[in-house]
Amino acid sequence: MKLTSFSLAIAAVALTGTTIADNCYGPYNWCGWDLIKRGNYKDYIKGKLADAGKPTDDRTIQNSLWQCTNDKTGDADFITVCAGNCIYGGGPNTDDHC
């Protein structure tokens, strides 16, 4: 049996269990919990919160509010930590809010 480069590449991806997370997109606002649900943002959020002098506990992470940039990199700017819960905006292309 002759293996092609393509079939070897497919096999390598299947064996590594690679998952690709989606980036957020802007200029919409996203809750921390929504970013984490969308992609691998937890460490990103923790780092940005620490840079802003905010706590990095789970409640703060989940209820932080971010504006995703529109540069397709998935970067987000910290807006605030909601006093209550951060609320889903209701659908695609809508802002989450406090």
N, C-alpha and C positions, 0 to 999 in steps of 0.2 A: 504494500500500500504506500503510495507516494503522498506525502503531506506538502501542501503548498504553504507559502509564507502567510497567506491570509488565514488558513485554518489553524496554523500555529499561534497567530496573534489572538484569534478568538479563544482558543484553548487557554492561553496565558491569562486573559482577562477573566475567564470563567473560574479558573483555579484561584485567582487572588481575591475574588469576592469584592471587587472594586465597586464602590457606589459613588455616584456623583451627586453632590448636593446642589440645589438650585440657589442662585443668588437672589436677593431682593432687588427690586427695581424702583426707581423714583420717577417723579419726585414725591412719592407717597410716604406717609408715616406708618411705622410698623411697631407693634408692641414687641418687647423682648421675647415673650413666649411664642409669638408668631414667627419671629426670625429663627428661633431655635427649631420650630416645627418645619420651617422651609428649608433650612440648611444647617451647616455646622457652625453656628454662630456663638455658642456659649462662651468659649474662651475669648473670642473677639469682644463680646459684650463685657466680660469681666475686665479685660484690659482697658477698654475705653472708659468704663466706670471708675476704675482705679485712677486713671489719668485725670479724671474730672473730680477726684477727691470724694467719690461716693462709695457707699458700702457695696460689697460684692456678694452678699448673701443671696440665696435663691429667690426670696420675695422681691428684692430689689431688681434682680436680673429679669424676672418674669414680668414685672410691672414697670419696666423702663420703657420710654418712648423714643423712637429713632426716626430720622428722615433718611431714607435711602437715596443715594446720589443717582444721577441718571447717566453714569459713565460706564455701565455694564460690568463693573468690577465687583459689585456687591458691597461696596463700602457704604457705611451709614454714619450719620452724624448724630451724636447724643443730643436729645432735646431736654428731657426731664425724667424724673421718677414720679409716677402717678401717686397721689395721696391715697387713692383707693385702688381699684383694679384697673388695669389697662384693658380697653374694650375693643373687640374686633369691629372693623368698619362695615362689615356686612357683605363684602364681596370683592372680586378683583377690581383693581384700579380705584379703590376707596381708601380713605385714611383711617387707620386705627386711632384711638384717642383715649384720653383719661376720663 
